[in-house]
Amino acid sequence: MFPRFVRLAAAAAAAAIVVAGSARAQEMAPDVLVKNVTLEVVDLIQKDKDIQKGDRRKLIALIEAKVLPHFNFQAMTSSAVGRNWDKASAEQKARLTDEFRTLLVRTYSSALASYSNQKFDFRPLRAKPTDTDVTVNVRIVQSGDQPVTIDYDMEKRPGGWKVWDVRVGGISLVANYRTEFDNQIRASGIEGLIKTLNAKNNPQAQPAVAGAPKK
């Protein structure tokens, strides 16, 4: 269930937070931002022949250029690491944030390929104009299945609205990683978690198993 949850969360988040321009994004209400750019990015993905053919590098470049600026990755990483965040040095925190960012980019790239044809139902925003921390509600409409509810927890920052968590069916993406990260830190410490994330992000760089046939 968790891999499917992550794919849905990543697809929704990646599609919804891509923006056409930073100046425009800063002026938009969070729900308007999500609605307008979701339709734009899904159209872009569907019309891009290279991405449709499986050009992962082009898809990742799109995510890095347009999605990453609209996530507060340090807040997401510190929340995912939880109580152990304060035990990490400044250098370890920077490495953790970088590896977590890379992990999510890899997840998004796979998710977009799988869910770019889904339909989105945008719900009215329930917040006051002065609120600086809001939740934007969206439903992914799946053919032949029940809609999936998506909640984007967003905060207003000097650079515009930023996502700090995504919840699918009430389940937090950050909280799910927190359990995994906590187990890893208990087993091998902060450095162990960083090495594990790096290994996930760079599987081609792992040493070959002794005795394995050479290709």
Biotite code that builds the C-alpha atoms (Angstrom):
import biotite.structure as struc

atoms = struc.array([
    struc.Atom([0.000, 0.000, 0.000], chain_id="A", res_id=1, res_name="MET", atom_name="CA", element="C"),
    struc.Atom([2.789, 2.443, 0.891], chain_id="A", res_id=2, res_name="PHE", atom_name="CA", element="C"),
    struc.Atom([4.425, 2.473, -2.598], chain_id="A", res_id=3, res_name="PRO", atom_name="CA", element="C"),
    struc.Atom([1.020, 3.222, -4.157], chain_id="A", res_id=4, res_name="ARG", atom_name="CA", element="C"),
    struc.Atom([0.431, 5.934, -1.548], chain_id="A", res_id=5, res_name="PHE", atom_name="CA", element="C"),
    struc.Atom([3.784, 7.520, -2.344], chain_id="A", res_id=6, res_name="VAL", atom_name="CA", element="C"),
    struc.Atom([3.128, 7.419, -6.089], chain_id="A", res_id=7, res_name="ARG", atom_name="CA", element="C"),
    struc.Atom([-0.259, 9.093, -5.674], chain_id="A", res_id=8, res_name="LEU", atom_name="CA", element="C"),
    struc.Atom([1.097, 11.721, -3.310], chain_id="A", res_id=9, res_name="ALA", atom_name="CA", element="C"),
    struc.Atom([4.052, 12.439, -5.528], chain_id="A", res_id=10, res_name="ALA", atom_name="CA", element="C"),
    struc.Atom([1.971, 12.634, -8.694], chain_id="A", res_id=11, res_name="ALA", atom_name="CA", element="C"),
    struc.Atom([-0.487, 15.019, -7.131], chain_id="A", res_id=12, res_name="ALA", atom_name="CA", element="C"),
    struc.Atom([2.175, 17.156, -5.520], chain_id="A", res_id=13, res_name="ALA", atom_name="CA", element="C"),
    struc.Atom([4.392, 17.331, -8.569], chain_id="A", res_id=14, res_name="ALA", atom_name="CA", element="C"),
    struc.Atom([1.521, 18.155, -10.885], chain_id="A", res_id=15, res_name="ALA", atom_name="CA", element="C"),
    struc.Atom([-0.071, 20.694, -8.624], chain_id="A", res_id=16, res_name="ALA", atom_name="CA", element="C"),
    struc.Atom([2.874, 22.828, -7.620], chain_id="A", res_id=17, res_name="ILE", atom_name="CA", element="C"),
    struc.Atom([4.555, 23.486, -10.970], chain_id="A", res_id=18, res_name="VAL", atom_name="CA", element="C"),
    struc.Atom([4.281, 27.195, -11.802], chain_id="A", res_id=19, res_name="VAL", atom_name="CA", element="C"),
    struc.Atom([4.654, 29.306, -14.913], chain_id="A", res_id=20, res_name="ALA", atom_name="CA", element="C"),
    struc.Atom([6.504, 32.143, -13.184], chain_id="A", res_id=21, res_name="GLY", atom_name="CA", element="C"),
    struc.Atom([7.681, 32.935, -9.664], chain_id="A", res_id=22, res_name="SER", atom_name="CA", element="C"),
    struc.Atom([6.255, 36.454, -9.658], chain_id="A", res_id=23, res_name="ALA", atom_name="CA", element="C"),
    struc.Atom([2.842, 35.167, -10.664], chain_id="A", res_id=24, res_name="ARG", atom_name="CA", element="C"),
    struc.Atom([3.040, 32.378, -8.081], chain_id="A", res_id=25, res_name="ALA", atom_name="CA", element="C"),
    struc.Atom([3.709, 34.823, -5.251], chain_id="A", res_id=26, res_name="GLN", atom_name="CA", element="C"),
    struc.Atom([0.540, 36.743, -6.136], chain_id="A", res_id=27, res_name="GLU", atom_name="CA", element="C"),
    struc.Atom([-1.762, 33.714, -6.390], chain_id="A", res_id=28, res_name="MET", atom_name="CA", element="C"),
    struc.Atom([-3.923, 32.339, -3.608], chain_id="A", res_id=29, res_name="ALA", atom_name="CA", element="C"),
    struc.Atom([-2.754, 28.787, -2.819], chain_id="A", res_id=30, res_name="PRO", atom_name="CA", element="C"),
    struc.Atom([-5.875, 27.057, -4.141], chain_id="A", res_id=31, res_name="ASP", atom_name="CA", element="C"),
    struc.Atom([-5.847, 29.094, -7.346], chain_id="A", res_id=32, res_name="VAL", atom_name="CA", element="C"),
    struc.Atom([-2.170, 28.294, -7.785], chain_id="A", res_id=33, res_name="LEU", atom_name="CA", element="C"),
    struc.Atom([-2.786, 24.581, -7.398], chain_id="A", res_id=34, res_name="VAL", atom_name="CA", element="C"),
    struc.Atom([-5.724, 24.533, -9.797], chain_id="A", res_id=35, res_name="LYS", atom_name="CA", element="C"),
    struc.Atom([-4.234, 26.671, -12.545], chain_id="A", res_id=36, res_name="ASN", atom_name="CA", element="C"),
    struc.Atom([-0.866, 25.019, -12.717], chain_id="A", res_id=37, res_name="VAL", atom_name="CA", element="C"),
    struc.Atom([-2.137, 21.457, -12.375], chain_id="A", res_id=38, res_name="THR", atom_name="CA", element="C"),
    struc.Atom([-4.016, 21.809, -15.630], chain_id="A", res_id=39, res_name="LEU", atom_name="CA", element="C"),
    struc.Atom([-1.005, 23.462, -17.249], chain_id="A", res_id=40, res_name="GLU", atom_name="CA", element="C"),
    struc.Atom([1.593, 20.899, -16.232], chain_id="A", res_id=41, res_name="VAL", atom_name="CA", element="C"),
    struc.Atom([-0.569, 17.875, -17.033], chain_id="A", res_id=42, res_name="VAL", atom_name="CA", element="C"),
    struc.Atom([-1.111, 19.302, -20.518], chain_id="A", res_id=43, res_name="ASP", atom_name="CA", element="C"),
    struc.Atom([2.633, 19.861, -20.869], chain_id="A", res_id=44, res_name="LEU", atom_name="CA", element="C"),
    struc.Atom([3.479, 16.305, -19.810], chain_id="A", res_id=45, res_name="ILE", atom_name="CA", element="C"),
    struc.Atom([0.894, 14.781, -22.116], chain_id="A", res_id=46, res_name="GLN", atom_name="CA", element="C"),
    struc.Atom([2.086, 16.750, -25.145], chain_id="A", res_id=47, res_name="LYS", atom_name="CA", element="C"),
    struc.Atom([5.803, 16.203, -24.620], chain_id="A", res_id=48, res_name="ASP", atom_name="CA", element="C"),
    struc.Atom([6.736, 13.326, -26.910], chain_id="A", res_id=49, res_name="LYS", atom_name="CA", element="C"),
    struc.Atom([10.107, 12.747, -25.261], chain_id="A", res_id=50, res_name="ASP", atom_name="CA", element="C"),
    struc.Atom([8.572, 12.394, -21.790], chain_id="A", res_id=51, res_name="ILE", atom_name="CA", element="C"),
    struc.Atom([5.812, 10.171, -23.142], chain_id="A", res_id=52, res_name="GLN", atom_name="CA", element="C"),
    struc.Atom([8.496, 7.933, -24.632], chain_id="A", res_id=53, res_name="LYS", atom_name="CA", element="C"),
    struc.Atom([10.143, 7.619, -21.225], chain_id="A", res_id=54, res_name="GLY", atom_name="CA", element="C"),
    struc.Atom([12.759, 10.381, -21.257], chain_id="A", res_id=55, res_name="ASP", atom_name="CA", element="C"),
    struc.Atom([13.460, 10.318, -17.515], chain_id="A", res_id=56, res_name="ARG", atom_name="CA", element="C"),
    struc.Atom([16.174, 12.964, -17.666], chain_id="A", res_id=57, res_name="ARG", atom_name="CA", element="C"),
    struc.Atom([13.841, 15.473, -19.284], chain_id="A", res_id=58, res_name="LYS", atom_name="CA", element="C"),
    struc.Atom([11.128, 14.725, -16.747], chain_id="A", res_id=59, res_name="LEU", atom_name="CA", element="C"),
    struc.Atom([13.557, 15.114, -13.836], chain_id="A", res_id=60, res_name="ILE", atom_name="CA", element="C"),
    struc.Atom([14.833, 18.389, -15.301], chain_id="A", res_id=61, res_name="ALA", atom_name="CA", element="C"),
    struc.Atom([11.252, 19.650, -15.442], chain_id="A", res_id=62, res_name="LEU", atom_name="CA", element="C"),
    struc.Atom([10.669, 18.721, -11.805], chain_id="A", res_id=63, res_name="ILE", atom_name="CA", element="C"),
    struc.Atom([13.924, 20.264, -10.616], chain_id="A", res_id=64, res_name="GLU", atom_name="CA", element="C"),
    struc.Atom([13.264, 23.517, -12.449], chain_id="A", res_id=65, res_name="ALA", atom_name="CA", element="C"),
    struc.Atom([9.604, 23.995, -11.599], chain_id="A", res_id=66, res_name="LYS", atom_name="CA", element="C"),
    struc.Atom([8.584, 21.839, -8.643], chain_id="A", res_id=67, res_name="VAL", atom_name="CA", element="C"),
    struc.Atom([11.497, 22.049, -6.228], chain_id="A", res_id=68, res_name="LEU", atom_name="CA", element="C"),
    struc.Atom([11.340, 25.835, -5.692], chain_id="A", res_id=69, res_name="PRO", atom_name="CA", element="C"),
    struc.Atom([7.820, 25.444, -4.290], chain_id="A", res_id=70, res_name="HIS", atom_name="CA", element="C"),
    struc.Atom([8.588, 22.928, -1.552], chain_id="A", res_id=71, res_name="PHE", atom_name="CA", element="C"),
    struc.Atom([10.115, 23.733, 1.814], chain_id="A", res_id=72, res_name="ASN", atom_name="CA", element="C"),
    struc.Atom([12.492, 20.785, 1.800], chain_id="A", res_id=73, res_name="PHE", atom_name="CA", element="C"),
    struc.Atom([14.272, 21.707, 4.996], chain_id="A", res_id=74, res_name="GLN", atom_name="CA", element="C"),
    struc.Atom([10.956, 21.755, 6.882], chain_id="A", res_id=75, res_name="ALA", atom_name="CA", element="C"),
    struc.Atom([9.923, 18.465, 5.255], chain_id="A", res_id=76, res_name="MET", atom_name="CA", element="C"),
    struc.Atom([13.260, 16.822, 6.062], chain_id="A", res_id=77, res_name="THR", atom_name="CA", element="C"),
    struc.Atom([13.339, 18.004, 9.675], chain_id="A", res_id=78, res_name="SER", atom_name="CA", element="C"),
    struc.Atom([9.781, 16.761, 10.161], chain_id="A", res_id=79, res_name="SER", atom_name="CA", element="C"),
    struc.Atom([10.578, 13.401, 8.541], chain_id="A", res_id=80, res_name="ALA", atom_name="CA", element="C"),
    struc.Atom([13.693, 12.939, 10.670], chain_id="A", res_id=81, res_name="VAL", atom_name="CA", element="C"),
    struc.Atom([11.682, 14.009, 13.729], chain_id="A", res_id=82, res_name="GLY", atom_name="CA", element="C"),
    struc.Atom([13.251, 14.013, 17.180], chain_id="A", res_id=83, res_name="ARG", atom_name="CA", element="C"),
    struc.Atom([16.606, 13.005, 15.725], chain_id="A", res_id=84, res_name="ASN", atom_name="CA", element="C"),
    struc.Atom([16.923, 16.235, 13.720], chain_id="A", res_id=85, res_name="TRP", atom_name="CA", element="C"),
    struc.Atom([18.441, 18.119, 16.664], chain_id="A", res_id=86, res_name="ASP", atom_name="CA", element="C"),
    struc.Atom([21.063, 15.385, 17.049], chain_id="A", res_id=87, res_name="LYS", atom_name="CA", element="C"),
    struc.Atom([22.408, 16.031, 13.547], chain_id="A", res_id=88, res_name="ALA", atom_name="CA", element="C"),
    struc.Atom([25.207, 18.518, 12.888], chain_id="A", res_id=89, res_name="SER", atom_name="CA", element="C"),
    struc.Atom([24.669, 21.415, 10.485], chain_id="A", res_id=90, res_name="ALA", atom_name="CA", element="C"),
    struc.Atom([26.620, 19.505, 7.832], chain_id="A", res_id=91, res_name="GLU", atom_name="CA", element="C"),
    struc.Atom([24.536, 16.366, 8.368], chain_id="A", res_id=92, res_name="GLN", atom_name="CA", element="C"),
    struc.Atom([21.307, 18.378, 8.159], chain_id="A", res_id=93, res_name="LYS", atom_name="CA", element="C"),
    struc.Atom([22.400, 19.807, 4.807], chain_id="A", res_id=94, res_name="ALA", atom_name="CA", element="C"),
    struc.Atom([23.256, 16.328, 3.491], chain_id="A", res_id=95, res_name="ARG", atom_name="CA", element="C"),
    struc.Atom([19.983, 14.867, 4.781], chain_id="A", res_id=96, res_name="LEU", atom_name="CA", element="C"),
    struc.Atom([17.990, 17.637, 3.107], chain_id="A", res_id=97, res_name="THR", atom_name="CA", element="C"),
    struc.Atom([19.859, 17.143, -0.162], chain_id="A", res_id=98, res_name="ASP", atom_name="CA", element="C"),
    struc.Atom([19.377, 13.362, -0.153], chain_id="A", res_id=99, res_name="GLU", atom_name="CA", element="C"),
    struc.Atom([15.688, 13.637, 0.797], chain_id="A", res_id=100, res_name="PHE", atom_name="CA", element="C"),
    struc.Atom([15.158, 16.161, -1.995], chain_id="A", res_id=101, res_name="ARG", atom_name="CA", element="C"),
    struc.Atom([16.787, 13.789, -4.473], chain_id="A", res_id=102, res_name="THR", atom_name="CA", element="C"),
    struc.Atom([14.695, 10.875, -3.206], chain_id="A", res_id=103, res_name="LEU", atom_name="CA", element="C"),
    struc.Atom([11.471, 12.828, -3.735], chain_id="A", res_id=104, res_name="LEU", atom_name="CA", element="C"),
    struc.Atom([12.542, 13.953, -7.215], chain_id="A", res_id=105, res_name="VAL", atom_name="CA", element="C"),
    struc.Atom([13.105, 10.325, -8.178], chain_id="A", res_id=106, res_name="ARG", atom_name="CA", element="C"),
    struc.Atom([9.705, 9.425, -6.736], chain_id="A", res_id=107, res_name="THR", atom_name="CA", element="C"),
    struc.Atom([7.994, 12.271, -8.587], chain_id="A", res_id=108, res_name="TYR", atom_name="CA", element="C"),
    struc.Atom([9.528, 11.331, -11.918], chain_id="A", res_id=109, res_name="SER", atom_name="CA", element="C"),
    struc.Atom([8.168, 7.794, -11.650], chain_id="A", res_id=110, res_name="SER", atom_name="CA", element="C"),
    struc.Atom([4.792, 8.956, -10.361], chain_id="A", res_id=111, res_name="ALA", atom_name="CA", element="C"),
    struc.Atom([4.237, 11.491, -13.105], chain_id="A", res_id=112, res_name="LEU", atom_name="CA", element="C"),
    struc.Atom([4.693, 8.839, -15.761], chain_id="A", res_id=113, res_name="ALA", atom_name="CA", element="C"),
    struc.Atom([2.042, 6.691, -14.052], chain_id="A", res_id=114, res_name="SER", atom_name="CA", element="C"),
    struc.Atom([-0.568, 9.289, -13.066], chain_id="A", res_id=115, res_name="TYR", atom_name="CA", element="C"),
    struc.Atom([-0.347, 12.173, -15.536], chain_id="A", res_id=116, res_name="SER", atom_name="CA", element="C"),
    struc.Atom([-3.656, 11.133, -17.120], chain_id="A", res_id=117, res_name="ASN", atom_name="CA", element="C"),
    struc.Atom([-5.688, 11.323, -13.904], chain_id="A", res_id=118, res_name="GLN", atom_name="CA", element="C"),
    struc.Atom([-8.458, 13.904, -13.465], chain_id="A", res_id=119, res_name="LYS", atom_name="CA", element="C"),
    struc.Atom([-8.390, 16.354, -10.557], chain_id="A", res_id=120, res_name="PHE", atom_name="CA", element="C"),
    struc.Atom([-11.330, 17.738, -8.579], chain_id="A", res_id=121, res_name="ASP", atom_name="CA", element="C"),
    struc.Atom([-10.352, 20.991, -6.854], chain_id="A", res_id=122, res_name="PHE", atom_name="CA", element="C"),
    struc.Atom([-12.205, 21.730, -3.635], chain_id="A", res_id=123, res_name="ARG", atom_name="CA", element="C"),
    struc.Atom([-12.999, 25.253, -2.315], chain_id="A", res_id=124, res_name="PRO", atom_name="CA", element="C"),
    struc.Atom([-10.364, 26.641, 0.027], chain_id="A", res_id=125, res_name="LEU", atom_name="CA", element="C"),
    struc.Atom([-11.546, 26.947, 3.624], chain_id="A", res_id=126, res_name="ARG", atom_name="CA", element="C"),
    struc.Atom([-9.314, 29.686, 4.964], chain_id="A", res_id=127, res_name="ALA", atom_name="CA", element="C"),
    struc.Atom([-9.290, 33.381, 5.776], chain_id="A", res_id=128, res_name="LYS", atom_name="CA", element="C"),
    struc.Atom([-7.419, 35.808, 3.493], chain_id="A", res_id=129, res_name="PRO", atom_name="CA", element="C"),
    struc.Atom([-5.020, 36.559, 6.365], chain_id="A", res_id=130, res_name="THR", atom_name="CA", element="C"),
    struc.Atom([-4.097, 32.915, 7.009], chain_id="A", res_id=131, res_name="ASP", atom_name="CA", element="C"),
    struc.Atom([-0.470, 32.011, 6.367], chain_id="A", res_id=132, res_name="THR", atom_name="CA", element="C"),
    struc.Atom([-0.813, 28.251, 6.923], chain_id="A", res_id=133, res_name="ASP", atom_name="CA", element="C"),
    struc.Atom([-3.527, 26.510, 4.909], chain_id="A", res_id=134, res_name="VAL", atom_name="CA", element="C"),
    struc.Atom([-4.586, 23.156, 3.532], chain_id="A", res_id=135, res_name="THR", atom_name="CA", element="C"),
    struc.Atom([-5.576, 22.861, -0.124], chain_id="A", res_id=136, res_name="VAL", atom_name="CA", element="C"),
    struc.Atom([-7.898, 19.932, -0.825], chain_id="A", res_id=137, res_name="ASN", atom_name="CA", element="C"),
    struc.Atom([-7.912, 18.054, -4.117], chain_id="A", res_id=138, res_name="VAL", atom_name="CA", element="C"),
    struc.Atom([-9.367, 14.725, -5.191], chain_id="A", res_id=139, res_name="ARG", atom_name="CA", element="C"),
    struc.Atom([-7.796, 12.456, -7.788], chain_id="A", res_id=140, res_name="ILE", atom_name="CA", element="C"),
    struc.Atom([-10.622, 10.910, -9.787], chain_id="A", res_id=141, res_name="VAL", atom_name="CA", element="C"),
    struc.Atom([-9.760, 7.374, -10.834], chain_id="A", res_id=142, res_name="GLN", atom_name="CA", element="C"),
    struc.Atom([-11.704, 5.521, -13.478], chain_id="A", res_id=143, res_name="SER", atom_name="CA", element="C"),
    struc.Atom([-13.490, 2.549, -11.927], chain_id="A", res_id=144, res_name="GLY", atom_name="CA", element="C"),
    struc.Atom([-12.261, 3.320, -8.426], chain_id="A", res_id=145, res_name="ASP", atom_name="CA", element="C"),
    struc.Atom([-13.007, 5.618, -5.494], chain_id="A", res_id=146, res_name="GLN", atom_name="CA", element="C"),
    struc.Atom([-11.518, 9.149, -5.604], chain_id="A", res_id=147, res_name="PRO", atom_name="CA", element="C"),
    struc.Atom([-8.337, 9.660, -3.624], chain_id="A", res_id=148, res_name="VAL", atom_name="CA", element="C"),
    struc.Atom([-8.286, 12.699, -1.325], chain_id="A", res_id=149, res_name="THR", atom_name="CA", element="C"),
    struc.Atom([-5.147, 14.830, -1.387], chain_id="A", res_id=150, res_name="ILE", atom_name="CA", element="C"),
    struc.Atom([-4.380, 17.500, 1.216], chain_id="A", res_id=151, res_name="ASP", atom_name="CA", element="C"),
    struc.Atom([-1.540, 19.935, 0.565], chain_id="A", res_id=152, res_name="TYR", atom_name="CA", element="C"),
    struc.Atom([-0.291, 21.581, 3.738], chain_id="A", res_id=153, res_name="ASP", atom_name="CA", element="C"),
    struc.Atom([1.128, 24.915, 2.613], chain_id="A", res_id=154, res_name="MET", atom_name="CA", element="C"),
    struc.Atom([2.681, 27.912, 4.312], chain_id="A", res_id=155, res_name="GLU", atom_name="CA", element="C"),
    struc.Atom([3.142, 31.447, 3.060], chain_id="A", res_id=156, res_name="LYS", atom_name="CA", element="C"),
    struc.Atom([6.816, 32.353, 2.830], chain_id="A", res_id=157, res_name="ARG", atom_name="CA", element="C"),
    struc.Atom([8.601, 35.454, 1.479], chain_id="A", res_id=158, res_name="PRO", atom_name="CA", element="C"),
    struc.Atom([9.041, 33.637, -1.833], chain_id="A", res_id=159, res_name="GLY", atom_name="CA", element="C"),
    struc.Atom([5.407, 32.563, -2.075], chain_id="A", res_id=160, res_name="GLY", atom_name="CA", element="C"),
    struc.Atom([3.374, 29.575, -0.905], chain_id="A", res_id=161, res_name="TRP", atom_name="CA", element="C"),
    struc.Atom([5.432, 26.467, -0.065], chain_id="A", res_id=162, res_name="LYS", atom_name="CA", element="C"),
    struc.Atom([4.358, 22.859, 0.479], chain_id="A", res_id=163, res_name="VAL", atom_name="CA", element="C"),
    struc.Atom([5.622, 21.285, 3.709], chain_id="A", res_id=164, res_name="TRP", atom_name="CA", element="C"),
    struc.Atom([3.568, 18.073, 3.661], chain_id="A", res_id=165, res_name="ASP", atom_name="CA", element="C"),
    struc.Atom([1.179, 16.091, 1.461], chain_id="A", res_id=166, res_name="VAL", atom_name="CA", element="C"),
    struc.Atom([-1.491, 13.820, 2.917], chain_id="A", res_id=167, res_name="ARG", atom_name="CA", element="C"),
    struc.Atom([-3.237, 11.118, 0.891], chain_id="A", res_id=168, res_name="VAL", atom_name="CA", element="C"),
    struc.Atom([-6.435, 9.760, 2.410], chain_id="A", res_id=169, res_name="GLY", atom_name="CA", element="C"),
    struc.Atom([-5.397, 11.459, 5.650], chain_id="A", res_id=170, res_name="GLY", atom_name="CA", element="C"),
    struc.Atom([-1.999, 9.741, 5.700], chain_id="A", res_id=171, res_name="ILE", atom_name="CA", element="C"),
    struc.Atom([1.018, 12.060, 5.804], chain_id="A", res_id=172, res_name="SER", atom_name="CA", element="C"),
    struc.Atom([3.841, 11.515, 3.315], chain_id="A", res_id=173, res_name="LEU", atom_name="CA", element="C"),
    struc.Atom([6.312, 13.015, 5.806], chain_id="A", res_id=174, res_name="VAL", atom_name="CA", element="C"),
    struc.Atom([4.998, 10.873, 8.680], chain_id="A", res_id=175, res_name="ALA", atom_name="CA", element="C"),
    struc.Atom([5.450, 7.701, 6.642], chain_id="A", res_id=176, res_name="ASN", atom_name="CA", element="C"),
    struc.Atom([9.065, 8.563, 5.987], chain_id="A", res_id=177, res_name="TYR", atom_name="CA", element="C"),
    struc.Atom([9.497, 9.475, 9.678], chain_id="A", res_id=178, res_name="ARG", atom_name="CA", element="C"),
    struc.Atom([8.829, 5.872, 10.721], chain_id="A", res_id=179, res_name="THR", atom_name="CA", element="C"),
    struc.Atom([11.321, 4.534, 8.177], chain_id="A", res_id=180, res_name="GLU", atom_name="CA", element="C"),
    struc.Atom([13.951, 7.129, 9.065], chain_id="A", res_id=181, res_name="PHE", atom_name="CA", element="C"),
    struc.Atom([13.549, 6.569, 12.807], chain_id="A", res_id=182, res_name="ASP", atom_name="CA", element="C"),
    struc.Atom([14.122, 2.836, 12.375], chain_id="A", res_id=183, res_name="ASN", atom_name="CA", element="C"),
    struc.Atom([17.207, 3.476, 10.253], chain_id="A", res_id=184, res_name="GLN", atom_name="CA", element="C"),
    struc.Atom([18.677, 5.954, 12.745], chain_id="A", res_id=185, res_name="ILE", atom_name="CA", element="C"),
    struc.Atom([18.117, 3.534, 15.632], chain_id="A", res_id=186, res_name="ARG", atom_name="CA", element="C"),
    struc.Atom([19.960, 0.864, 13.669], chain_id="A", res_id=187, res_name="ALA", atom_name="CA", element="C"),
    struc.Atom([22.924, 2.856, 12.318], chain_id="A", res_id=188, res_name="SER", atom_name="CA", element="C"),
    struc.Atom([22.690, 6.497, 13.375], chain_id="A", res_id=189, res_name="GLY", atom_name="CA", element="C"),
    struc.Atom([22.396, 9.705, 11.356], chain_id="A", res_id=190, res_name="ILE", atom_name="CA", element="C"),
    struc.Atom([25.305, 8.726, 9.119], chain_id="A", res_id=191, res_name="GLU", atom_name="CA", element="C"),
    struc.Atom([23.640, 5.382, 8.470], chain_id="A", res_id=192, res_name="GLY", atom_name="CA", element="C"),
    struc.Atom([20.465, 7.119, 7.290], chain_id="A", res_id=193, res_name="LEU", atom_name="CA", element="C"),
    struc.Atom([22.435, 9.426, 5.001], chain_id="A", res_id=194, res_name="ILE", atom_name="CA", element="C"),
    struc.Atom([24.279, 6.459, 3.490], chain_id="A", res_id=195, res_name="LYS", atom_name="CA", element="C"),
    struc.Atom([21.005, 4.552, 3.013], chain_id="A", res_id=196, res_name="THR", atom_name="CA", element="C"),
    struc.Atom([19.373, 7.491, 1.243], chain_id="A", res_id=197, res_name="LEU", atom_name="CA", element="C"),
    struc.Atom([22.443, 7.983, -0.920], chain_id="A", res_id=198, res_name="ASN", atom_name="CA", element="C"),
    struc.Atom([22.387, 4.301, -1.889], chain_id="A", res_id=199, res_name="ALA", atom_name="CA", element="C"),
    struc.Atom([18.709, 4.582, -2.884], chain_id="A", res_id=200, res_name="LYS", atom_name="CA", element="C"),
    struc.Atom([19.451, 7.691, -4.919], chain_id="A", res_id=201, res_name="ASN", atom_name="CA", element="C"),
    struc.Atom([22.514, 6.192, -6.639], chain_id="A", res_id=202, res_name="ASN", atom_name="CA", element="C"),
    struc.Atom([21.850, 2.470, -7.125], chain_id="A", res_id=203, res_name="PRO", atom_name="CA", element="C"),
    struc.Atom([24.247, 2.322, -10.087], chain_id="A", res_id=204, res_name="GLN", atom_name="CA", element="C"),
    struc.Atom([27.112, 3.415, -7.824], chain_id="A", res_id=205, res_name="ALA", atom_name="CA", element="C"),
    struc.Atom([26.821, 0.442, -5.450], chain_id="A", res_id=206, res_name="GLN", atom_name="CA", element="C"),
    struc.Atom([29.669, -2.111, -5.531], chain_id="A", res_id=207, res_name="PRO", atom_name="CA", element="C"),
    struc.Atom([29.001, -5.370, -7.284], chain_id="A", res_id=208, res_name="ALA", atom_name="CA", element="C"),
    struc.Atom([28.267, -8.433, -5.146], chain_id="A", res_id=209, res_name="VAL", atom_name="CA", element="C"),
    struc.Atom([31.215, -10.801, -4.884], chain_id="A", res_id=210, res_name="ALA", atom_name="CA", element="C"),
    struc.Atom([30.839, -13.706, -7.257], chain_id="A", res_id=211, res_name="GLY", atom_name="CA", element="C"),
    struc.Atom([28.133, -12.010, -9.313], chain_id="A", res_id=212, res_name="ALA", atom_name="CA", element="C"),
    struc.Atom([28.492, -12.536, -13.083], chain_id="A", res_id=213, res_name="PRO", atom_name="CA", element="C"),
    struc.Atom([29.969, -9.606, -14.985], chain_id="A", res_id=214, res_name="LYS", atom_name="CA", element="C"),
    struc.Atom([27.872, -8.033, -17.692], chain_id="A", res_id=215, res_name="LYS", atom_name="CA", element="C"),
])
